[in-house]
Amino acid sequence: MAKFSVWMPQGVLSEETETIATPGGELKFKVIATNPGAARFIVAYSEELNPAQLEDSATLFARIRDEIIKDTDFKFQGDRAITIPENHPGREFTLQNRQETITMRIFAIDRQIYLLGSEQATSDSPSPAAIAFFNSFKRL
């Protein structure tokens, strides 16, 4: 079970399970989303991984990113290394189509993978809600 807190804008909440194929086997994620207006915010966490699955986090993050891209009509815009509080490494990547931009953050804490994502109308910068959402994540 994941123990975290995150602020999400008010909206219709949904919960689902998603599976992503990786070389180390399928990863199941519990996904919680909110849809305030035309935007969408998600937080997802994986089941507990075994140490072998976490040996090469860079490859694992890239595989998860590629699987997410494969399931959308968005184009990859780029990614960068990030570090969240308590020095947990991760990646942030951006996808875009003509109308919308998706920003995703992937990171590993203990033996789980966490994903945070925002989808909003395409603009030059993230919305204040997206910034607050990403900055609010805390592991308990």
C-alpha positions in Angstrom: 0.0 0.0 0.0 1.3 3.5 -0.9 1.5 6.1 1.8 1.5 9.6 0.3 -0.4 12.9 0.2 -1.0 15.1 -2.8 -3.2 18.1 -3.4 -5.5 17.7 -6.4 -7.8 20.4 -7.8 -11.5 19.7 -7.2 -13.3 17.8 -9.9 -14.9 14.5 -10.7 -12.7 11.8 -9.1 -12.1 8.4 -10.7 -10.1 5.4 -9.7 -8.8 2.6 -11.9 -6.1 0.1 -12.4 -3.7 0.2 -15.3 -1.0 -2.3 -16.4 2.2 -1.4 -18.1 4.4 -4.1 -19.8 8.1 -4.0 -18.9 11.0 -6.3 -19.6 10.8 -7.4 -15.9 7.1 -8.2 -16.2 3.8 -6.4 -16.0 3.5 -3.5 -13.5 0.1 -2.8 -12.1 -0.7 0.7 -11.1 -3.6 2.1 -9.0 -4.6 5.4 -10.6 -6.5 8.2 -9.0 -7.6 11.1 -11.2 -9.6 14.3 -11.0 -11.0 16.2 -13.9 -11.5 19.9 -13.0 -13.0 21.5 -16.1 -10.9 20.8 -19.2 -7.9 19.7 -17.2 -7.0 16.2 -15.8 -4.6 15.4 -12.9 -3.5 11.9 -12.0 -1.5 10.2 -9.3 -0.6 6.5 -9.7 1.5 4.1 -7.7 2.7 0.6 -8.6 2.4 -2.6 -6.6 5.6 -3.3 -4.7 8.5 -4.2 -7.1 11.2 -6.7 -6.5 14.8 -5.5 -6.3 15.7 -6.8 -9.8 12.9 -4.7 -11.3 14.4 -1.6 -9.7 18.1 -2.2 -10.6 18.1 0.0 -13.6 15.6 2.8 -12.8 16.5 4.9 -15.9 15.6 2.0 -18.2 12.4 1.3 -16.2 11.3 5.0 -16.3 12.0 5.1 -20.1 9.9 2.0 -20.7 7.0 3.3 -18.6 7.3 6.6 -20.6 7.3 4.8 -23.9 4.3 2.7 -22.9 2.3 5.9 -22.0 3.3 7.6 -25.3 2.2 4.5 -27.3 -1.3 4.7 -25.8 -1.8 8.4 -26.8 -1.9 10.6 -29.9 0.6 12.9 -28.3 4.1 13.6 -29.5 7.1 13.4 -27.2 8.5 16.9 -26.5 11.4 16.0 -24.2 12.4 14.9 -20.7 14.7 15.8 -17.9 16.0 14.4 -14.6 14.3 15.5 -11.5 14.8 14.9 -7.8 11.9 15.1 -5.4 12.2 15.8 -1.6 14.3 13.3 0.3 16.5 12.9 -2.9 14.4 10.4 -4.7 15.5 10.4 -8.4 13.0 10.6 -11.2 12.2 11.8 -14.7 9.8 14.4 -16.0 8.6 14.3 -19.6 6.2 16.3 -21.7 3.9 15.2 -24.5 1.9 17.5 -26.7 -0.7 17.6 -29.4 -2.3 20.7 -31.0 -4.7 21.3 -28.2 -3.2 19.8 -25.0 0.0 19.3 -23.1 0.7 16.4 -20.7 3.4 16.6 -18.1 4.3 13.4 -16.3 6.7 12.8 -13.4 8.0 9.3 -12.6 10.0 8.4 -9.6 10.9 5.4 -7.4 10.5 5.5 -3.6 11.3 2.4 -1.6 10.0 -0.4 -3.8 7.3 1.4 -5.6 7.0 3.6 -8.7 4.9 6.8 -8.5 3.5 8.8 -11.4 2.1 12.3 -11.3 0.5 13.8 -14.4 -1.3 16.9 -15.5 -3.1 17.4 -18.8 -4.1 20.9 -19.8 -4.7 23.2 -22.7 -1.4 23.8 -24.5 0.4 26.9 -23.4 3.9 28.2 -22.8 3.9 27.3 -19.1 2.2 25.0 -16.6 -0.9 26.3 -14.9 -0.7 27.4 -11.3 -2.8 24.4 -10.4 -0.4 22.0 -12.1 2.6 23.6 -10.3 0.8 23.3 -6.9 -0.2 19.7 -7.7 3.4 18.6 -8.6 4.9 20.5 -5.6 2.4 19.1 -3.1 3.4 15.4 -3.4 4.8 14.0 -0.1 5.6 10.5 0.9 4.3 9.7 4.4 
